[in-house]
Amino acid sequence: MEGRYQVGERVVVRSDTPKGYCRTPFYLRGRPGVVTGQLGPFLDPEKMGYGLPGLPKRFLYTVRFGQSGLWSDYDGPAGDTLIADIFEHWLDPGE
C-alpha cells in the first residue's frame, strides 16, 4: 500500500466534525502542516472503536505543525512545533 503524500509535502487537516469516535484532535482540524514521516498502513482505529475490524487499512503519517499556527495566543519561540500522527483520510493537499 502506497501513501498519497510524501515527506516534505504540505497538507491541511480536514475540518470535519463527524459524530462519534474520531482519532484526529479537534485543535488540528483545518490547520496546515508538513509531512515528516510515512508510518505505513494500519487498521482504522475509528472503525475499531465501534467493534469493526478496521478494514480497509489506512495510511498513517507524521505531520509537523507550527505552534503559532495552532494557538492564537502562543508566545513561545517562533520555531516551536507540534508533531502528530494523522491518518490519510483526514488530510488534504496543502498550498
PDB file of N, CA, C and O in Angstrom:
ATOM      1  N   MET A   1       0.847  -1.182   0.000  1.00  0.00           N
ATOM      2  CA  MET A   1       0.000   0.000   0.000  1.00  0.00           C
ATOM      3  C   MET A   1       0.889   1.241   0.000  1.00  0.00           C
ATOM      4  O   MET A   1       1.776   1.379   0.843  1.00  0.00           O
ATOM      5  N   GLU A   2       0.648   2.129  -0.938  1.00  0.00           N
ATOM      6  CA  GLU A   2       1.401   3.368  -1.058  1.00  0.00           C
ATOM      7  C   GLU A   2       0.624   4.525  -0.446  1.00  0.00           C
ATOM      8  O   GLU A   2      -0.603   4.574  -0.532  1.00  0.00           O
ATOM      9  N   GLY A   3       1.337   5.444   0.165  1.00  0.00           N
ATOM     10  CA  GLY A   3       0.717   6.638   0.704  1.00  0.00           C
ATOM     11  C   GLY A   3       0.578   7.712  -0.365  1.00  0.00           C
ATOM     12  O   GLY A   3       1.353   7.751  -1.321  1.00  0.00           O
ATOM     13  N   ARG A   4      -0.389   8.564  -0.204  1.00  0.00           N
ATOM     14  CA  ARG A   4      -0.642   9.646  -1.154  1.00  0.00           C
ATOM     15  C   ARG A   4       0.366  10.780  -1.011  1.00  0.00           C
ATOM     16  O   ARG A   4       0.715  11.423  -2.001  1.00  0.00           O
ATOM     17  N   TYR A   5       0.840  11.033   0.211  1.00  0.00           N
ATOM     18  CA  TYR A   5       1.699  12.178   0.486  1.00  0.00           C
ATOM     19  C   TYR A   5       3.134  11.741   0.738  1.00  0.00           C
ATOM     20  O   TYR A   5       3.393  10.665   1.276  1.00  0.00           O
ATOM     21  N   GLN A   6       4.056  12.601   0.336  1.00  0.00           N
ATOM     22  CA  GLN A   6       5.483  12.350   0.506  1.00  0.00           C
ATOM     23  C   GLN A   6       6.042  13.220   1.629  1.00  0.00           C
ATOM     24  O   GLN A   6       5.466  14.253   1.971  1.00  0.00           O
ATOM     25  N   VAL A   7       7.166  12.795   2.196  1.00  0.00           N
ATOM     26  CA  VAL A   7       7.845  13.593   3.218  1.00  0.00           C
ATOM     27  C   VAL A   7       8.189  14.956   2.617  1.00  0.00           C
ATOM     28  O   VAL A   7       8.702  15.038   1.501  1.00  0.00           O
ATOM     29  N   GLY A   8       7.906  16.015   3.361  1.00  0.00           N
ATOM     30  CA  GLY A   8       8.151  17.381   2.923  1.00  0.00           C
ATOM     31  C   GLY A   8       6.948  18.040   2.276  1.00  0.00           C
ATOM     32  O   GLY A   8       6.949  19.250   2.045  1.00  0.00           O
ATOM     33  N   GLU A   9       5.923  17.255   1.983  1.00  0.00           N
ATOM     34  CA  GLU A   9       4.732  17.797   1.330  1.00  0.00           C
ATOM     35  C   GLU A   9       3.842  18.525   2.340  1.00  0.00           C
ATOM     36  O   GLU A   9       3.670  18.079   3.475  1.00  0.00           O
ATOM     37  N   ARG A  10       3.286  19.646   1.903  1.00  0.00           N
ATOM     38  CA  ARG A  10       2.371  20.423   2.752  1.00  0.00           C
ATOM     39  C   ARG A  10       0.979  19.800   2.678  1.00  0.00           C
ATOM     40  O   ARG A  10       0.516  19.392   1.613  1.00  0.00           O
ATOM     41  N   VAL A  11       0.333  19.740   3.830  1.00  0.00           N
ATOM     42  CA  VAL A  11      -1.021  19.193   3.940  1.00  0.00           C
ATOM     43  C   VAL A  11      -1.853  20.091   4.841  1.00  0.00           C
ATOM     44  O   VAL A  11      -1.321  20.944   5.552  1.00  0.00           O
ATOM     45  N   VAL A  12      -3.167  19.889   4.801  1.00  0.00           N
ATOM     46  CA  VAL A  12      -4.095  20.562   5.702  1.00  0.00           C
ATOM     47  C   VAL A  12      -4.992  19.494   6.294  1.00  0.00           C
ATOM     48  O   VAL A  12      -5.509  18.641   5.572  1.00  0.00           O
ATOM     49  N   VAL A  13      -5.178  19.535   7.598  1.00  0.00           N
ATOM     50  CA  VAL A  13      -6.068  18.583   8.259  1.00  0.00           C
ATOM     51  C   VAL A  13      -7.508  18.981   7.942  1.00  0.00           C
ATOM     52  O   VAL A  13      -7.879  20.148   8.073  1.00  0.00           O
ATOM     53  N   ARG A  14      -8.305  18.020   7.531  1.00  0.00           N
ATOM     54  CA  ARG A  14      -9.705  18.302   7.226  1.00  0.00           C
ATOM     55  C   ARG A  14     -10.388  18.880   8.460  1.00  0.00           C
ATOM     56  O   ARG A  14     -10.043  18.540   9.591  1.00  0.00           O
ATOM     57  N   SER A  15     -11.351  19.747   8.228  1.00  0.00           N
ATOM     58  CA  SER A  15     -12.034  20.405   9.354  1.00  0.00           C
ATOM     59  C   SER A  15     -13.396  19.784   9.643  1.00  0.00           C
ATOM     60  O   SER A  15     -14.265  20.438  10.219  1.00  0.00           O
ATOM     61  N   ASP A  16     -13.585  18.544   9.254  1.00  0.00           N
ATOM     62  CA  ASP A  16     -14.840  17.843   9.521  1.00  0.00           C
ATOM     63  C   ASP A  16     -15.080  17.681  11.021  1.00  0.00           C
ATOM     64  O   ASP A  16     -14.141  17.681  11.817  1.00  0.00           O
ATOM     65  N   THR A  17     -16.337  17.547  11.386  1.00  0.00           N
ATOM     66  CA  THR A  17     -16.707  17.261  12.778  1.00  0.00           C
ATOM     67  C   THR A  17     -17.699  16.093  12.779  1.00  0.00           C
ATOM     68  O   THR A  17     -18.890  16.281  13.028  1.00  0.00           O
ATOM     69  N   PRO A  18     -17.197  14.891  12.498  1.00  0.00           N
ATOM     70  CA  PRO A  18     -18.101  13.740  12.446  1.00  0.00           C
ATOM     71  C   PRO A  18     -18.637  13.391  13.828  1.00  0.00           C
ATOM     72  O   PRO A  18     -18.009  13.675  14.848  1.00  0.00           O
ATOM     73  N   LYS A  19     -19.796  12.777  13.837  1.00  0.00           N
ATOM     74  CA  LYS A  19     -20.349  12.283  15.101  1.00  0.00           C
ATOM     75  C   LYS A  19     -19.617  11.005  15.468  1.00  0.00           C
ATOM     76  O   LYS A  19     -19.192  10.248  14.596  1.00  0.00           O
ATOM     77  N   GLY A  20     -19.478  10.778  16.740  1.00  0.00           N
ATOM     78  CA  GLY A  20     -18.888   9.528  17.201  1.00  0.00           C
ATOM     79  C   GLY A  20     -17.389   9.598  17.397  1.00  0.00           C
ATOM     80  O   GLY A  20     -16.806  10.673  17.537  1.00  0.00           O
ATOM     81  N   TYR A  21     -16.787   8.432  17.404  1.00  0.00           N
ATOM     82  CA  TYR A  21     -15.378   8.248  17.713  1.00  0.00           C
ATOM     83  C   TYR A  21     -14.488   8.784  16.601  1.00  0.00           C
ATOM     84  O   TYR A  21     -14.722   8.501  15.426  1.00  0.00           O
ATOM     85  N   CYS A  22     -13.476   9.551  16.965  1.00  0.00           N
ATOM     86  CA  CYS A  22     -12.565  10.147  15.989  1.00  0.00           C
ATOM     87  C   CYS A  22     -11.172  10.241  16.608  1.00  0.00           C
ATOM     88  O   CYS A  22     -11.034  10.591  17.780  1.00  0.00           O
ATOM     89  N   ARG A  23     -10.148   9.931  15.830  1.00  0.00           N
ATOM     90  CA  ARG A  23      -8.775   9.946  16.333  1.00  0.00           C
ATOM     91  C   ARG A  23      -8.000  11.214  15.989  1.00  0.00           C
ATOM     92  O   ARG A  23      -6.820  11.318  16.325  1.00  0.00           O
ATOM     93  N   THR A  24      -8.628  12.171  15.334  1.00  0.00           N
ATOM     94  CA  THR A  24      -7.927  13.388  14.939  1.00  0.00           C
ATOM     95  C   THR A  24      -8.260  14.507  15.922  1.00  0.00           C
ATOM     96  O   THR A  24      -9.427  14.876  16.060  1.00  0.00           O
ATOM     97  N   PRO A  25      -7.249  15.056  16.608  1.00  0.00           N
ATOM     98  CA  PRO A  25      -7.517  16.100  17.590  1.00  0.00           C
ATOM     99  C   PRO A  25      -8.250  17.294  16.986  1.00  0.00           C
ATOM    100  O   PRO A  25      -7.921  17.747  15.890  1.00  0.00           O
ATOM    101  N   PHE A  26      -9.225  17.786  17.698  1.00  0.00           N
ATOM    102  CA  PHE A  26     -10.028  18.911  17.219  1.00  0.00           C
ATOM    103  C   PHE A  26      -9.175  20.141  16.934  1.00  0.00           C
ATOM    104  O   PHE A  26      -9.412  20.847  15.954  1.00  0.00           O
ATOM    105  N   TYR A  27      -8.181  20.403  17.787  1.00  0.00           N
ATOM    106  CA  TYR A  27      -7.370  21.610  17.635  1.00  0.00           C
ATOM    107  C   TYR A  27      -6.479  21.580  16.386  1.00  0.00           C
ATOM    108  O   TYR A  27      -5.902  22.607  16.027  1.00  0.00           O
ATOM    109  N   LEU A  28      -6.355  20.423  15.718  1.00  0.00           N
ATOM    110  CA  LEU A  28      -5.570  20.343  14.479  1.00  0.00           C
ATOM    111  C   LEU A  28      -6.426  20.483  13.227  1.00  0.00           C
ATOM    112  O   LEU A  28      -5.894  20.663  12.132  1.00  0.00           O
ATOM    113  N   ARG A  29      -7.720  20.402  13.375  1.00  0.00           N
ATOM    114  CA  ARG A  29      -8.603  20.435  12.207  1.00  0.00           C
ATOM    115  C   ARG A  29      -8.575  21.802  11.544  1.00  0.00           C
ATOM    116  O   ARG A  29      -8.727  22.837  12.193  1.00  0.00           O
ATOM    117  N   GLY A  30      -8.375  21.774  10.217  1.00  0.00           N
ATOM    118  CA  GLY A  30      -8.278  22.993   9.434  1.00  0.00           C
ATOM    119  C   GLY A  30      -6.893  23.625   9.446  1.00  0.00           C
ATOM    120  O   GLY A  30      -6.687  24.670   8.829  1.00  0.00           O
ATOM    121  N   ARG A  31      -5.951  23.014  10.131  1.00  0.00           N
ATOM    122  CA  ARG A  31      -4.614  23.592  10.284  1.00  0.00           C
ATOM    123  C   ARG A  31      -3.624  23.005   9.275  1.00  0.00           C
ATOM    124  O   ARG A  31      -3.686  21.813   8.972  1.00  0.00           O
ATOM    125  N   PRO A  32      -2.717  23.827   8.754  1.00  0.00           N
ATOM    126  CA  PRO A  32      -1.709  23.343   7.812  1.00  0.00           C
ATOM    127  C   PRO A  32      -0.520  22.723   8.544  1.00  0.00           C
ATOM    128  O   PRO A  32      -0.187  23.106   9.666  1.00  0.00           O
ATOM    129  N   GLY A  33       0.099  21.767   7.882  1.00  0.00           N
ATOM    130  CA  GLY A  33       1.280  21.121   8.425  1.00  0.00           C
ATOM    131  C   GLY A  33       2.143  20.581   7.302  1.00  0.00           C
ATOM    132  O   GLY A  33       1.830  20.747   6.123  1.00  0.00           O
ATOM    133  N   VAL A  34       3.238  19.929   7.683  1.00  0.00           N
ATOM    134  CA  VAL A  34       4.162  19.341   6.727  1.00  0.00           C
ATOM    135  C   VAL A  34       4.381  17.888   7.114  1.00  0.00           C
ATOM    136  O   VAL A  34       4.628  17.580   8.281  1.00  0.00           O
ATOM    137  N   VAL A  35       4.291  16.992   6.133  1.00  0.00           N
ATOM    138  CA  VAL A  35       4.534  15.565   6.377  1.00  0.00           C
ATOM    139  C   VAL A  35       6.019  15.376   6.688  1.00  0.00           C
ATOM    140  O   VAL A  35       6.880  15.793   5.913  1.00  0.00           O
ATOM    141  N   THR A  36       6.310  14.746   7.824  1.00  0.00           N
ATOM    142  CA  THR A  36       7.700  14.471   8.195  1.00  0.00           C
ATOM    143  C   THR A  36       8.016  12.991   8.207  1.00  0.00           C
ATOM    144  O   THR A  36       9.174  12.603   8.357  1.00  0.00           O
ATOM    145  N   GLY A  37       6.992  12.157   8.051  1.00  0.00           N
ATOM    146  CA  GLY A  37       7.229  10.714   8.011  1.00  0.00           C
ATOM    147  C   GLY A  37       6.031   9.949   7.501  1.00  0.00           C
ATOM    148  O   GLY A  37       4.884  10.358   7.685  1.00  0.00           O
ATOM    149  N   GLN A  38       6.315   8.826   6.852  1.00  0.00           N
ATOM    150  CA  GLN A  38       5.276   7.888   6.415  1.00  0.00           C
ATOM    151  C   GLN A  38       5.388   6.659   7.314  1.00  0.00           C
ATOM    152  O   GLN A  38       6.412   5.976   7.313  1.00  0.00           O
ATOM    153  N   LEU A  39       4.358   6.387   8.061  1.00  0.00           N
ATOM    154  CA  LEU A  39       4.394   5.278   9.008  1.00  0.00           C
ATOM    155  C   LEU A  39       3.836   3.985   8.432  1.00  0.00           C
ATOM    156  O   LEU A  39       4.069   2.909   8.983  1.00  0.00           O
ATOM    157  N   GLY A  40       3.100   4.082   7.328  1.00  0.00           N
ATOM    158  CA  GLY A  40       2.572   2.890   6.667  1.00  0.00           C
ATOM    159  C   GLY A  40       1.103   2.667   6.943  1.00  0.00           C
ATOM    160  O   GLY A  40       0.457   3.480   7.605  1.00  0.00           O
ATOM    161  N   PRO A  41       0.567   1.551   6.430  1.00  0.00           N
ATOM    162  CA  PRO A  41      -0.853   1.238   6.603  1.00  0.00           C
ATOM    163  C   PRO A  41      -1.134   0.591   7.957  1.00  0.00           C
ATOM    164  O   PRO A  41      -0.380  -0.260   8.429  1.00  0.00           O
ATOM    165  N   PHE A  42      -2.233   1.015   8.564  1.00  0.00           N
ATOM    166  CA  PHE A  42      -2.672   0.477   9.853  1.00  0.00           C
ATOM    167  C   PHE A  42      -4.177   0.263   9.817  1.00  0.00           C
ATOM    168  O   PHE A  42      -4.883   0.872   9.013  1.00  0.00           O
ATOM    169  N   LEU A  43      -4.658  -0.607  10.696  1.00  0.00           N
ATOM    170  CA  LEU A  43      -6.097  -0.761  10.846  1.00  0.00           C
ATOM    171  C   LEU A  43      -6.701   0.573  11.266  1.00  0.00           C
ATOM    172  O   LEU A  43      -6.083   1.335  12.010  1.00  0.00           O
ATOM    173  N   ASP A  44      -7.894   0.847  10.793  1.00  0.00           N
ATOM    174  CA  ASP A  44      -8.566   2.119  11.055  1.00  0.00           C
ATOM    175  C   ASP A  44      -9.139   2.121  12.476  1.00  0.00           C
ATOM    176  O   ASP A  44     -10.124   1.431  12.740  1.00  0.00           O
ATOM    177  N   PRO A  45      -8.529   2.895  13.405  1.00  0.00           N
ATOM    178  CA  PRO A  45      -8.997   2.891  14.786  1.00  0.00           C
ATOM    179  C   PRO A  45     -10.390   3.502  14.955  1.00  0.00           C
ATOM    180  O   PRO A  45     -11.080   3.205  15.930  1.00  0.00           O
ATOM    181  N   GLU A  46     -10.807   4.352  14.014  1.00  0.00           N
ATOM    182  CA  GLU A  46     -12.146   4.937  14.096  1.00  0.00           C
ATOM    183  C   GLU A  46     -13.206   3.860  13.897  1.00  0.00           C
ATOM    184  O   GLU A  46     -14.262   3.909  14.528  1.00  0.00           O
ATOM    185  N   LYS A  47     -12.939   2.896  13.035  1.00  0.00           N
ATOM    186  CA  LYS A  47     -13.861   1.772  12.842  1.00  0.00           C
ATOM    187  C   LYS A  47     -13.740   0.779  13.990  1.00  0.00           C
ATOM    188  O   LYS A  47     -14.740   0.235  14.458  1.00  0.00           O
ATOM    189  N   MET A  48     -12.515   0.547  14.440  1.00  0.00           N
ATOM    190  CA  MET A  48     -12.299  -0.399  15.539  1.00  0.00           C
ATOM    191  C   MET A  48     -12.959   0.079  16.825  1.00  0.00           C
ATOM    192  O   MET A  48     -13.330  -0.732  17.673  1.00  0.00           O
ATOM    193  N   GLY A  49     -13.107   1.404  16.974  1.00  0.00           N
ATOM    194  CA  GLY A  49     -13.778   1.963  18.147  1.00  0.00           C
ATOM    195  C   GLY A  49     -15.233   1.535  18.249  1.00  0.00           C
ATOM    196  O   GLY A  49     -15.842   1.637  19.314  1.00  0.00           O
ATOM    197  N   TYR A  50     -15.790   1.055  17.144  1.00  0.00           N
ATOM    198  CA  TYR A  50     -17.177   0.562  17.116  1.00  0.00           C
ATOM    199  C   TYR A  50     -17.235  -0.954  17.007  1.00  0.00           C
ATOM    200  O   TYR A  50     -18.285  -1.520  16.701  1.00  0.00           O
ATOM    201  N   GLY A  51     -16.100  -1.614  17.260  1.00  0.00           N
ATOM    202  CA  GLY A  51     -16.065  -3.071  17.239  1.00  0.00           C
ATOM    203  C   GLY A  51     -15.947  -3.668  15.849  1.00  0.00           C
ATOM    204  O   GLY A  51     -16.106  -4.877  15.681  1.00  0.00           O
ATOM    205  N   LEU A  52     -15.667  -2.833  14.840  1.00  0.00           N
ATOM    206  CA  LEU A  52     -15.494  -3.312  13.471  1.00  0.00           C
ATOM    207  C   LEU A  52     -14.039  -3.720  13.265  1.00  0.00           C
ATOM    208  O   LEU A  52     -13.182  -3.331  14.059  1.00  0.00           O
ATOM    209  N   PRO A  53     -13.735  -4.496  12.219  1.00  0.00           N
ATOM    210  CA  PRO A  53     -12.367  -4.990  12.036  1.00  0.00           C
ATOM    211  C   PRO A  53     -11.331  -3.939  11.628  1.00  0.00           C
ATOM    212  O   PRO A  53     -10.139  -4.246  11.625  1.00  0.00           O
ATOM    213  N   GLY A  54     -11.730  -2.727  11.289  1.00  0.00           N
ATOM    214  CA  GLY A  54     -10.762  -1.690  10.959  1.00  0.00           C
ATOM    215  C   GLY A  54     -10.251  -1.737   9.529  1.00  0.00           C
ATOM    216  O   GLY A  54      -9.204  -1.168   9.219  1.00  0.00           O
ATOM    217  N   LEU A  55     -10.977  -2.404   8.671  1.00  0.00           N
ATOM    218  CA  LEU A  55     -10.572  -2.521   7.270  1.00  0.00           C
ATOM    219  C   LEU A  55     -11.444  -1.639   6.390  1.00  0.00           C
ATOM    220  O   LEU A  55     -12.609  -1.420   6.721  1.00  0.00           O
ATOM    221  N   PRO A  56     -10.937  -1.139   5.309  1.00  0.00           N
ATOM    222  CA  PRO A  56      -9.561  -1.306   4.834  1.00  0.00           C
ATOM    223  C   PRO A  56      -8.584  -0.513   5.700  1.00  0.00           C
ATOM    224  O   PRO A  56      -8.950   0.439   6.389  1.00  0.00           O
ATOM    225  N   LYS A  57      -7.327  -0.949   5.633  1.00  0.00           N
ATOM    226  CA  LYS A  57      -6.299  -0.225   6.373  1.00  0.00           C
ATOM    227  C   LYS A  57      -6.166   1.183   5.834  1.00  0.00           C
ATOM    228  O   LYS A  57      -6.472   1.454   4.672  1.00  0.00           O
ATOM    229  N   ARG A  58      -5.702   2.082   6.702  1.00  0.00           N
ATOM    230  CA  ARG A  58      -5.499   3.491   6.342  1.00  0.00           C
ATOM    231  C   ARG A  58      -4.020   3.832   6.499  1.00  0.00           C
ATOM    232  O   ARG A  58      -3.354   3.340   7.410  1.00  0.00           O
ATOM    233  N   PHE A  59      -3.516   4.673   5.608  1.00  0.00           N
ATOM    234  CA  PHE A  59      -2.112   5.077   5.675  1.00  0.00           C
ATOM    235  C   PHE A  59      -1.951   6.160   6.740  1.00  0.00           C
ATOM    236  O   PHE A  59      -2.762   7.082   6.827  1.00  0.00           O
ATOM    237  N   LEU A  60      -0.904   6.039   7.544  1.00  0.00           N
ATOM    238  CA  LEU A  60      -0.653   6.945   8.664  1.00  0.00           C
ATOM    239  C   LEU A  60       0.629   7.746   8.428  1.00  0.00           C
ATOM    240  O   LEU A  60       1.640   7.209   7.973  1.00  0.00           O
ATOM    241  N   TYR A  61       0.567   9.030   8.742  1.00  0.00           N
ATOM    242  CA  TYR A  61       1.695   9.941   8.561  1.00  0.00           C
ATOM    243  C   TYR A  61       2.039  10.648   9.859  1.00  0.00           C
ATOM    244  O   TYR A  61       1.194  10.806  10.741  1.00  0.00           O
ATOM    245  N   THR A  62       3.288  11.070   9.963  1.00  0.00           N
ATOM    246  CA  THR A  62       3.701  12.003  10.997  1.00  0.00           C
ATOM    247  C   THR A  62       3.680  13.385  10.351  1.00  0.00           C
ATOM    248  O   THR A  62       4.264  13.595   9.287  1.00  0.00           O
ATOM    249  N   VAL A  63       2.999  14.326  11.008  1.00  0.00           N
ATOM    250  CA  VAL A  63       2.849  15.679  10.457  1.00  0.00           C
ATOM    251  C   VAL A  63       3.315  16.694  11.499  1.00  0.00           C
ATOM    252  O   VAL A  63       2.990  16.585  12.682  1.00  0.00           O
ATOM    253  N   ARG A  64       4.081  17.682  11.038  1.00  0.00           N
ATOM    254  CA  ARG A  64       4.600  18.740  11.911  1.00  0.00           C
ATOM    255  C   ARG A  64       3.774  20.016  11.707  1.00  0.00           C
ATOM    256  O   ARG A  64       3.491  20.418  10.579  1.00  0.00           O
ATOM    257  N   PHE A  65       3.401  20.631  12.813  1.00  0.00           N
ATOM    258  CA  PHE A  65       2.609  21.861  12.813  1.00  0.00           C
ATOM    259  C   PHE A  65       3.369  22.933  13.578  1.00  0.00           C
ATOM    260  O   PHE A  65       3.982  22.646  14.606  1.00  0.00           O
ATOM    261  N   GLY A  66       3.334  24.171  13.085  1.00  0.00           N
ATOM    262  CA  GLY A  66       3.908  25.291  13.832  1.00  0.00           C
ATOM    263  C   GLY A  66       2.995  25.646  14.996  1.00  0.00           C
ATOM    264  O   GLY A  66       1.785  25.788  14.821  1.00  0.00           O
ATOM    265  N   GLN A  67       3.567  25.787  16.174  1.00  0.00           N
ATOM    266  CA  GLN A  67       2.758  26.100  17.367  1.00  0.00           C
ATOM    267  C   GLN A  67       1.996  27.409  17.204  1.00  0.00           C
ATOM    268  O   GLN A  67       0.837  27.503  17.609  1.00  0.00           O
ATOM    269  N   SER A  68       2.634  28.423  16.616  1.00  0.00           N
ATOM    270  CA  SER A  68       1.966  29.716  16.476  1.00  0.00           C
ATOM    271  C   SER A  68       0.772  29.631  15.531  1.00  0.00           C
ATOM    272  O   SER A  68      -0.125  30.471  15.607  1.00  0.00           O
ATOM    273  N   GLY A  69       0.738  28.641  14.643  1.00  0.00           N
ATOM    274  CA  GLY A  69      -0.401  28.441  13.760  1.00  0.00           C
ATOM    275  C   GLY A  69      -1.541  27.679  14.415  1.00  0.00           C
ATOM    276  O   GLY A  69      -2.642  27.607  13.870  1.00  0.00           O
ATOM    277  N   LEU A  70      -1.278  27.116  15.577  1.00  0.00           N
ATOM    278  CA  LEU A  70      -2.307  26.340  16.290  1.00  0.00           C
ATOM    279  C   LEU A  70      -3.005  27.145  17.375  1.00  0.00           C
ATOM    280  O   LEU A  70      -4.200  26.970  17.614  1.00  0.00           O
ATOM    281  N   TRP A  71      -2.271  28.012  18.022  1.00  0.00           N
ATOM    282  CA  TRP A  71      -2.790  28.735  19.185  1.00  0.00           C
ATOM    283  C   TRP A  71      -2.658  30.236  18.946  1.00  0.00           C
ATOM    284  O   TRP A  71      -1.542  30.732  18.788  1.00  0.00           O
ATOM    285  N   SER A  72      -3.738  30.949  18.916  1.00  0.00           N
ATOM    286  CA  SER A  72      -3.702  32.390  18.625  1.00  0.00           C
ATOM    287  C   SER A  72      -2.915  33.182  19.668  1.00  0.00           C
ATOM    288  O   SER A  72      -2.367  34.238  19.350  1.00  0.00           O
ATOM    289  N   ASP A  73      -2.851  32.696  20.894  1.00  0.00           N
ATOM    290  CA  ASP A  73      -2.142  33.423  21.954  1.00  0.00           C
ATOM    291  C   ASP A  73      -0.769  32.822  22.274  1.00  0.00           C
ATOM    292  O   ASP A  73      -0.196  33.102  23.326  1.00  0.00           O
ATOM    293  N   TYR A  74      -0.243  31.993  21.358  1.00  0.00           N
ATOM    294  CA  TYR A  74       1.055  31.358  21.611  1.00  0.00           C
ATOM    295  C   TYR A  74       2.163  32.396  21.589  1.00  0.00           C
ATOM    296  O   TYR A  74       2.313  33.121  20.606  1.00  0.00           O
ATOM    297  N   ASP A  75       2.948  32.476  22.669  1.00  0.00           N
ATOM    298  CA  ASP A  75       4.009  33.477  22.732  1.00  0.00           C
ATOM    299  C   ASP A  75       5.388  32.843  22.918  1.00  0.00           C
ATOM    300  O   ASP A  75       6.328  33.501  23.363  1.00  0.00           O
ATOM    301  N   GLY A  76       5.496  31.570  22.575  1.00  0.00           N
ATOM    302  CA  GLY A  76       6.783  30.888  22.643  1.00  0.00           C
ATOM    303  C   GLY A  76       7.632  31.180  21.418  1.00  0.00           C
ATOM    304  O   GLY A  76       7.229  31.954  20.550  1.00  0.00           O
ATOM    305  N   PRO A  77       8.803  30.566  21.344  1.00  0.00           N
ATOM    306  CA  PRO A  77       9.683  30.777  20.194  1.00  0.00           C
ATOM    307  C   PRO A  77       8.997  30.438  18.873  1.00  0.00           C
ATOM    308  O   PRO A  77       8.216  29.490  18.793  1.00  0.00           O
ATOM    309  N   ALA A  78       9.296  31.219  17.844  1.00  0.00           N
ATOM    310  CA  ALA A  78       8.654  31.069  16.532  1.00  0.00           C
ATOM    311  C   ALA A  78       8.876  29.688  15.918  1.00  0.00           C
ATOM    312  O   ALA A  78       8.047  29.224  15.136  1.00  0.00           O
ATOM    313  N   GLY A  79       9.974  29.030  16.257  1.00  0.00           N
ATOM    314  CA  GLY A  79      10.292  27.727  15.674  1.00  0.00           C
ATOM    315  C   GLY A  79       9.674  26.536  16.392  1.00  0.00           C
ATOM    316  O   GLY A  79       9.891  25.397  15.978  1.00  0.00           O
ATOM    317  N   ASP A  80       8.912  26.767  17.455  1.00  0.00           N
ATOM    318  CA  ASP A  80       8.298  25.659  18.194  1.00  0.00           C
ATOM    319  C   ASP A  80       7.296  24.920  17.321  1.00  0.00           C
ATOM    320  O   ASP A  80       6.529  25.536  16.582  1.00  0.00           O
ATOM    321  N   THR A  81       7.309  23.592  17.411  1.00  0.00           N
ATOM    322  CA  THR A  81       6.403  22.773  16.608  1.00  0.00           C
ATOM    323  C   THR A  81       5.718  21.713  17.450  1.00  0.00           C
ATOM    324  O   THR A  81       6.136  21.400  18.565  1.00  0.00           O
ATOM    325  N   LEU A  82       4.663  21.179  16.887  1.00  0.00           N
ATOM    326  CA  LEU A  82       3.934  20.050  17.466  1.00  0.00           C
ATOM    327  C   LEU A  82       3.937  18.955  16.406  1.00  0.00           C
ATOM    328  O   LEU A  82       3.707  19.233  15.228  1.00  0.00           O
ATOM    329  N   ILE A  83       4.192  17.722  16.809  1.00  0.00           N
ATOM    330  CA  ILE A  83       4.205  16.579  15.898  1.00  0.00           C
ATOM    331  C   ILE A  83       3.016  15.683  16.253  1.00  0.00           C
ATOM    332  O   ILE A  83       2.784  15.374  17.422  1.00  0.00           O
ATOM    333  N   ALA A  84       2.264  15.272  15.224  1.00  0.00           N
ATOM    334  CA  ALA A  84       1.114  14.391  15.447  1.00  0.00           C
ATOM    335  C   ALA A  84       1.053  13.346  14.336  1.00  0.00           C
ATOM    336  O   ALA A  84       1.469  13.601  13.207  1.00  0.00           O
ATOM    337  N   ASP A  85       0.535  12.181  14.667  1.00  0.00           N
ATOM    338  CA  ASP A  85       0.299  11.136  13.678  1.00  0.00           C
ATOM    339  C   ASP A  85      -1.143  11.271  13.201  1.00  0.00           C
ATOM    340  O   ASP A  85      -2.080  11.224  13.997  1.00  0.00           O
ATOM    341  N   ILE A  86      -1.307  11.440  11.881  1.00  0.00           N
ATOM    342  CA  ILE A  86      -2.617  11.699  11.288  1.00  0.00           C
ATOM    343  C   ILE A  86      -2.853  10.712  10.149  1.00  0.00           C
ATOM    344  O   ILE A  86      -1.977  10.498   9.311  1.00  0.00           O
ATOM    345  N   PHE A  87      -4.041  10.114  10.127  1.00  0.00           N
ATOM    346  CA  PHE A  87      -4.391   9.189   9.050  1.00  0.00           C
ATOM    347  C   PHE A  87      -4.702   9.947   7.765  1.00  0.00           C
ATOM    348  O   PHE A  87      -5.207  11.069   7.794  1.00  0.00           O
ATOM    349  N   GLU A  88      -4.391   9.313   6.638  1.00  0.00           N
ATOM    350  CA  GLU A  88      -4.514   9.937   5.321  1.00  0.00           C
ATOM    351  C   GLU A  88      -5.907  10.480   5.016  1.00  0.00           C
ATOM    352  O   GLU A  88      -6.038  11.529   4.386  1.00  0.00           O
ATOM    353  N   HIS A  89      -6.943   9.776   5.457  1.00  0.00           N
ATOM    354  CA  HIS A  89      -8.298  10.242   5.137  1.00  0.00           C
ATOM    355  C   HIS A  89      -8.659  11.547   5.846  1.00  0.00           C
ATOM    356  O   HIS A  89      -9.712  12.125   5.576  1.00  0.00           O
ATOM    357  N   TRP A  90      -7.806  12.008   6.738  1.00  0.00           N
ATOM    358  CA  TRP A  90      -8.005  13.290   7.405  1.00  0.00           C
ATOM    359  C   TRP A  90      -7.175  14.401   6.785  1.00  0.00           C
ATOM    360  O   TRP A  90      -7.231  15.538   7.252  1.00  0.00           O
ATOM    361  N   LEU A  91      -6.411  14.103   5.748  1.00  0.00           N
ATOM    362  CA  LEU A  91      -5.521  15.092   5.155  1.00  0.00           C
ATOM    363  C   LEU A  91      -5.955  15.475   3.741  1.00  0.00           C
ATOM    364  O   LEU A  91      -6.430  14.643   2.967  1.00  0.00           O
ATOM    365  N   ASP A  92      -5.778  16.752   3.431  1.00  0.00           N
ATOM    366  CA  ASP A  92      -5.959  17.292   2.089  1.00  0.00           C
ATOM    367  C   ASP A  92      -4.636  17.935   1.674  1.00  0.00           C
ATOM    368  O   ASP A  92      -3.824  18.293   2.526  1.00  0.00           O
ATOM    369  N   PRO A  93      -4.420  18.081   0.364  1.00  0.00           N
ATOM    370  CA  PRO A  93      -3.188  18.754  -0.081  1.00  0.00           C
ATOM    371  C   PRO A  93      -3.145  20.187   0.437  1.00  0.00           C
ATOM    372  O   PRO A  93      -4.162  20.880   0.480  1.00  0.00           O
ATOM    373  N   GLY A  94      -1.938  20.619   0.830  1.00  0.00           N
ATOM    374  CA  GLY A  94      -1.759  21.989   1.293  1.00  0.00           C
ATOM    375  C   GLY A  94      -1.364  22.899   0.144  1.00  0.00           C
ATOM    376  O   GLY A  94      -1.276  22.468  -1.006  1.00  0.00           O
ATOM    377  N   GLU A  95      -1.129  24.148   0.465  1.00  0.00           N
ATOM    378  CA  GLU A  95      -0.724  25.130  -0.555  1.00  0.00           C
ATOM    379  C   GLU A  95       0.750  25.360  -0.522  1.00  0.00           C
ATOM    380  O   GLU A  95       1.268  26.154  -1.308  1.00  0.00           O
TER     381      GLU A  95
END
